Amino acid sequence: MGKFKEKYQITPKYLSKPSKRRSGIKMTKVRFIVAHDTGNKNSTAIGNIGYYQNSRNDMSASAHIFLDDKGIWECIPALTGTPEKAWHVLYEKPNDNAMYGYEANNCAIAVEYCYGDNINANEAYKRYVWVLAYICFKFGLNPSKDIVGHHILDPQRKSDPKSGLAHSGRTYEQLLIDVVKEYEDCTKEEEDEMDKITVMVNGKRMENGLLDSRAGITYVPVRAVSEALGARVQWDSKTNTVRIEKR
C-alpha cells in the first residue's frame, strides 16, 4: 500500500465500554462508509461526543467519528484502533444490504459532520472530505462507490448529510466528487526529492522540457530530461546542478 497525505490529525476520544452506545463488539470487516450530519445545528464535535458519553447507558444511537472546523475526533474505534460496531442505521432498513450486501451497523464506518453559524463551514468541509477519502484508503474502498448518505439508506426518516451540507450551499453530489478528488490528490506519488535537480542547457535553465531564461531555480526530473534530449548528463557537486551536453 502506498502513502496517504496526512493533512489532519484524528484524535481518539473513546466512549466508555461496555455501554449502549459502545458495545465493544468488533467489526468483521469494513465494507463501506455512511456519511451523516449531526442534525443538531451549532453543536460541535466535542460537544456531541460529550453528550454521547453522558448518555451512553440511556440510548444506543452512535457513530465512529465527529468532525468540525477545529478537528476530527473518534469516539468509537475505526481508524485509531481496531474497528468496532456503531449503531447508526436502523437494522430493518433494506438499502444497505441491497447496495453492499451487509448491514451498515456491522460493516460501515459512520462519519458525522458538524455544521452551524458558529462553525467555519469551509474548514469543517475540508476535514469531512479528507477523512472520508482517508477511510477509503485505509480499508481499500472505492471512493466513487463505497460512500453512501444516511438519507439514501433511510429516505423516509433522514436527510443527512444533505441538510448539513446545504447550510453552506453545498450538495451531497458535490461531496462525493470532492472525496474522489481528495483521494486522488492524497495518494498521488510525490516526485522523489533525489530526482529533483536544476538543469542547465547552454547556460539557460530548463523547465518541463523547455528552455527558460527567467531567473530563479527550476526543478525537473533528470531522467525525463535525459530521455527527452538523448543527452549526456553530468553532475556538478560544487554548483549542485546537472549539466546536459547534447549529443
One Martini backbone bead per residue (centre of mass of N, CA, C, O) as a GRO file, in nm:
protein
  247
    1MET     BB    1   0.097   0.035   0.021
    2GLY     BB    2   0.079   0.347   0.010
    3LYS     BB    3   0.037   0.684   0.051
    4PHE     BB    4  -0.111   0.936   0.273
    5LYS     BB    5  -0.207   1.248   0.316
    6GLU     BB    6  -0.153   1.415   0.632
    7LYS     BB    7  -0.350   1.684   0.715
    8TYR     BB    8  -0.477   1.537   0.968
    9GLN     BB    9  -0.591   1.473   1.290
   10ILE     BB   10  -0.681   1.182   1.479
   11THR     BB   11  -0.874   1.178   1.777
   12PRO     BB   12  -0.910   1.000   2.055
   13LYS     BB   13  -1.257   0.970   2.222
   14TYR     BB   14  -1.369   0.741   2.399
   15LEU     BB   15  -1.611   0.556   2.491
   16SER     BB   16  -1.747   0.382   2.717
   17LYS     BB   17  -1.698   0.035   2.820
   18PRO     BB   18  -1.974  -0.099   2.834
   19SER     BB   19  -2.249   0.017   2.621
   20LYS     BB   20  -2.497   0.123   2.425
   21ARG     BB   21  -2.303   0.286   2.229
   22ARG     BB   22  -2.052   0.087   2.334
   23SER     BB   23  -1.988  -0.250   2.309
   24GLY     BB   24  -1.704  -0.367   2.156
   25ILE     BB   25  -1.775  -0.485   1.893
   26LYS     BB   26  -1.641  -0.627   1.630
   27MET     BB   27  -1.559  -0.592   1.310
   28THR     BB   28  -1.525  -0.801   1.034
   29LYS     BB   29  -1.561  -0.545   0.837
   30VAL     BB   30  -1.495  -0.290   0.583
   31ARG     BB   31  -1.722  -0.186   0.320
   32PHE     BB   32  -1.832   0.106   0.420
   33ILE     BB   33  -1.979   0.441   0.416
   34VAL     BB   34  -2.148   0.675   0.634
   35ALA     BB   35  -2.296   0.981   0.573
   36HIS     BB   36  -2.326   1.240   0.811
   37ASP     BB   37  -2.521   1.443   1.028
   38THR     BB   38  -2.628   1.566   1.332
   39GLY     BB   39  -2.895   1.763   1.326
   40ASN     BB   40  -2.729   1.985   1.523
   41LYS     BB   41  -2.710   2.291   1.525
   42ASN     BB   42  -2.402   2.415   1.661
   43SER     BB   43  -2.269   2.152   1.714
   44THR     BB   44  -1.998   1.994   1.828
   45ALA     BB   45  -1.788   1.741   1.845
   46ILE     BB   46  -1.732   1.747   2.151
   47GLY     BB   47  -2.028   1.784   2.235
   48ASN     BB   48  -2.135   1.515   2.118
   49ILE     BB   49  -1.948   1.325   2.275
   50GLY     BB   50  -2.036   1.418   2.554
   51TYR     BB   51  -2.328   1.329   2.521
   52TYR     BB   52  -2.271   1.032   2.467
   53GLN     BB   53  -2.131   0.976   2.736
   54ASN     BB   54  -2.365   1.070   2.929
   55SER     BB   55  -2.576   0.865   2.744
   56ARG     BB   56  -2.462   0.563   2.710
   57ASN     BB   57  -2.714   0.418   2.896
   58ASP     BB   58  -2.980   0.542   2.733
   59MET     BB   59  -2.853   0.506   2.439
   60SER     BB   60  -2.749   0.366   2.108
   61ALA     BB   61  -2.678   0.580   1.936
   62SER     BB   62  -2.405   0.607   1.687
   63ALA     BB   63  -2.052   0.684   1.615
   64HIS     BB   64  -1.722   0.724   1.519
   65ILE     BB   65  -1.721   1.024   1.384
   66PHE     BB   66  -1.626   1.364   1.457
   67LEU     BB   67  -1.661   1.694   1.295
   68ASP     BB   68  -1.498   2.012   1.243
   69ASP     BB   69  -1.310   2.309   1.233
   70LYS     BB   70  -1.100   2.185   1.464
   71GLY     BB   71  -1.164   1.861   1.412
   72ILE     BB   72  -1.095   1.501   1.468
   73TRP     BB   73  -1.307   1.254   1.624
   74GLU     BB   74  -1.294   0.934   1.805
   75CYS     BB   75  -1.542   0.728   1.984
   76ILE     BB   76  -1.512   0.484   1.784
   77PRO     BB   77  -1.330   0.257   1.663
   78ALA     BB   78  -1.140   0.271   1.328
   79LEU     BB   79  -0.850   0.433   1.289
   80THR     BB   80  -0.725   0.416   1.606
   81GLY     BB   81  -0.852   0.123   1.590
   82THR     BB   82  -1.025  -0.142   1.618
   83PRO     BB   83  -1.306  -0.199   1.469
   84GLU     BB   84  -1.630  -0.102   1.571
   85LYS     BB   85  -1.945  -0.096   1.643
   86ALA     BB   86  -2.221   0.100   1.526
   87TRP     BB   87  -2.541   0.285   1.576
   88HIS     BB   88  -2.671   0.440   1.257
   89VAL     BB   89  -2.868   0.211   1.135
   90LEU     BB   90  -3.140   0.058   1.077
   91TYR     BB   91  -3.192  -0.278   1.041
   92GLU     BB   92  -3.472  -0.271   0.862
   93LYS     BB   93  -3.314  -0.149   0.646
   94PRO     BB   94  -3.242  -0.247   0.297
   95ASN     BB   95  -3.022  -0.076   0.133
   96ASP     BB   96  -2.750  -0.181   0.240
   97ASN     BB   97  -2.785  -0.472   0.140
   98ALA     BB   98  -2.841  -0.406  -0.162
   99MET     BB   99  -2.562  -0.248  -0.210
  100TYR     BB  100  -2.341  -0.434  -0.005
  101GLY     BB  101  -2.437  -0.699   0.173
  102TYR     BB  102  -2.472  -0.516   0.443
  103GLU     BB  103  -2.478  -0.398   0.747
  104ALA     BB  104  -2.395  -0.097   0.869
  105ASN     BB  105  -2.335  -0.175   1.172
  106ASN     BB  106  -2.122  -0.406   1.085
  107CYS     BB  107  -1.964  -0.255   0.795
  108ALA     BB  108  -1.971   0.061   0.884
  109ILE     BB  109  -1.863   0.389   0.877
  110ALA     BB  110  -1.933   0.669   1.085
  111VAL     BB  111  -1.980   1.016   0.975
  112GLU     BB  112  -1.987   1.333   1.144
  113TYR     BB  113  -2.125   1.648   1.057
  114CYS     BB  114  -2.058   1.971   1.152
  115TYR     BB  115  -2.284   2.259   1.192
  116GLY     BB  116  -2.299   2.624   1.165
  117ASP     BB  117  -2.262   2.955   1.265
  118ASN     BB  118  -2.001   2.858   1.461
  119ILE     BB  119  -1.893   2.717   1.190
  120ASN     BB  120  -1.649   2.658   0.967
  121ALA     BB  121  -1.736   2.526   0.672
  122ASN     BB  122  -1.469   2.495   0.519
  123GLU     BB  123  -1.311   2.340   0.739
  124ALA     BB  124  -1.511   2.109   0.784
  125TYR     BB  125  -1.525   2.008   0.491
  126LYS     BB  126  -1.228   1.932   0.455
  127ARG     BB  127  -1.236   1.711   0.675
  128TYR     BB  128  -1.458   1.540   0.557
  129VAL     BB  129  -1.327   1.471   0.288
  130TRP     BB  130  -1.062   1.354   0.398
  131VAL     BB  131  -1.171   1.123   0.586
  132LEU     BB  132  -1.322   0.970   0.367
  133ALA     BB  133  -1.071   0.915   0.195
  134TYR     BB  134  -0.902   0.772   0.415
  135ILE     BB  135  -1.086   0.532   0.463
  136CYS     BB  136  -1.062   0.419   0.181
  137PHE     BB  137  -0.759   0.368   0.198
  138LYS     BB  138  -0.743   0.192   0.460
  139PHE     BB  139  -0.985  -0.025   0.330
  140GLY     BB  140  -1.006  -0.044   0.012
  141LEU     BB  141  -1.194   0.170  -0.109
  142ASN     BB  142  -1.432   0.321  -0.321
  143PRO     BB  143  -1.496   0.661  -0.351
  144SER     BB  144  -1.732   0.627  -0.585
  145LYS     BB  145  -1.905   0.372  -0.414
  146ASP     BB  146  -1.842   0.352  -0.071
  147ILE     BB  147  -2.044   0.599  -0.036
  148VAL     BB  148  -2.322   0.685   0.188
  149GLY     BB  149  -2.610   0.826   0.262
  150HIS     BB  150  -2.849   0.825   0.500
  151HIS     BB  151  -3.084   0.913   0.302
  152ILE     BB  152  -3.061   0.643   0.134
  153LEU     BB  153  -3.113   0.430   0.369
  154ASP     BB  154  -3.340   0.656   0.511
  155PRO     BB  155  -3.570   0.837   0.344
  156GLN     BB  156  -3.817   0.869   0.552
  157ARG     BB  157  -3.620   1.010   0.798
  158LYS     BB  158  -3.365   1.116   0.632
  159SER     BB  159  -3.118   1.404   0.530
  160ASP     BB  160  -2.843   1.295   0.574
  161PRO     BB  161  -2.604   1.533   0.470
  162LYS     BB  162  -2.770   1.752   0.317
  163SER     BB  163  -2.852   1.951   0.541
  164GLY     BB  164  -2.565   2.035   0.634
  165LEU     BB  165  -2.451   2.122   0.356
  166ALA     BB  166  -2.672   2.342   0.288
  167HIS     BB  167  -2.578   2.559   0.491
  168SER     BB  168  -2.319   2.613   0.266
  169GLY     BB  169  -2.416   2.533  -0.037
  170ARG     BB  170  -2.407   2.222  -0.046
  171THR     BB  171  -2.370   1.892  -0.183
  172TYR     BB  172  -2.369   1.557  -0.206
  173GLU     BB  173  -2.256   1.530  -0.492
  174GLN     BB  174  -2.004   1.706  -0.438
  175LEU     BB  175  -1.882   1.539  -0.219
  176LEU     BB  176  -1.813   1.289  -0.390
  177ILE     BB  177  -1.627   1.437  -0.585
  178ASP     BB  178  -1.427   1.550  -0.368
  179VAL     BB  179  -1.331   1.278  -0.258
  180VAL     BB  180  -1.198   1.176  -0.515
  181LYS     BB  181  -0.998   1.409  -0.540
  182GLU     BB  182  -0.863   1.369  -0.264
  183TYR     BB  183  -0.764   1.086  -0.309
  184GLU     BB  184  -0.584   1.150  -0.553
  185ASP     BB  185  -0.408   1.363  -0.410
  186CYS     BB  186  -0.319   1.179  -0.150
  187THR     BB  187  -0.197   0.936  -0.358
  188LYS     BB  188   0.003   1.095  -0.494
  189GLU     BB  189   0.309   1.072  -0.619
  190GLU     BB  190   0.588   1.199  -0.520
  191GLU     BB  191   0.862   1.332  -0.613
  192ASP     BB  192   1.167   1.259  -0.578
  193GLU     BB  193   1.403   1.455  -0.438
  194MET     BB  194   1.650   1.314  -0.590
  195ASP     BB  195   1.509   1.398  -0.883
  196LYS     BB  196   1.566   1.699  -0.810
  197ILE     BB  197   1.698   1.928  -1.052
  198THR     BB  198   1.913   2.144  -1.197
  199VAL     BB  199   1.887   2.265  -1.532
  200MET     BB  200   2.135   2.308  -1.792
  201VAL     BB  201   2.121   2.477  -2.120
  202ASN     BB  202   2.335   2.677  -2.244
  203GLY     BB  203   2.292   2.859  -1.968
  204LYS     BB  204   1.995   2.755  -1.936
  205ARG     BB  205   1.701   2.699  -1.814
  206MET     BB  206   1.491   2.411  -1.745
  207GLU     BB  207   1.132   2.360  -1.821
  208ASN     BB  208   0.957   2.101  -1.904
  209GLY     BB  209   1.156   2.083  -2.173
  210LEU     BB  210   1.218   2.397  -2.159
  211LEU     BB  211   1.352   2.687  -2.223
  212ASP     BB  212   1.462   2.910  -1.944
  213SER     BB  213   1.567   3.254  -1.868
  214ARG     BB  214   1.471   3.283  -1.599
  215ALA     BB  215   1.482   3.343  -1.290
  216GLY     BB  216   1.566   3.091  -1.097
  217ILE     BB  217   1.465   2.780  -0.980
  218THR     BB  218   1.444   2.473  -1.161
  219TYR     BB  219   1.257   2.166  -1.160
  220VAL     BB  220   1.367   1.845  -1.284
  221PRO     BB  221   1.385   1.539  -1.407
  222VAL     BB  222   1.660   1.381  -1.519
  223ARG     BB  223   1.539   1.147  -1.683
  224ALA     BB  224   1.353   1.315  -1.865
  225VAL     BB  225   1.577   1.481  -1.997
  226SER     BB  226   1.751   1.256  -2.110
  227GLU     BB  227   1.532   1.124  -2.288
  228ALA     BB  228   1.446   1.378  -2.450
  229LEU     BB  229   1.759   1.453  -2.553
  230GLY     BB  230   1.985   1.247  -2.561
  231ALA     BB  231   2.186   1.306  -2.321
  232ARG     BB  232   2.455   1.417  -2.135
  233VAL     BB  233   2.508   1.363  -1.788
  234GLN     BB  234   2.631   1.605  -1.541
  235TRP     BB  235   2.757   1.633  -1.217
  236ASP     BB  236   2.767   1.932  -1.003
  237SER     BB  237   2.861   1.962  -0.673
  238LYS     BB  238   2.924   2.269  -0.643
  239THR     BB  239   2.635   2.374  -0.787
  240ASN     BB  240   2.401   2.168  -0.788
  241THR     BB  241   2.412   2.050  -1.091
  242VAL     BB  242   2.301   1.971  -1.422
  243ARG     BB  243   2.474   1.895  -1.712
  244ILE     BB  244   2.393   1.925  -2.063
  245GLU     BB  245   2.502   1.732  -2.342
  246LYS     BB  246   2.471   1.732  -2.657
  247ARG     BB  247   2.488   1.484  -2.926
   0.00000   0.00000   0.00000
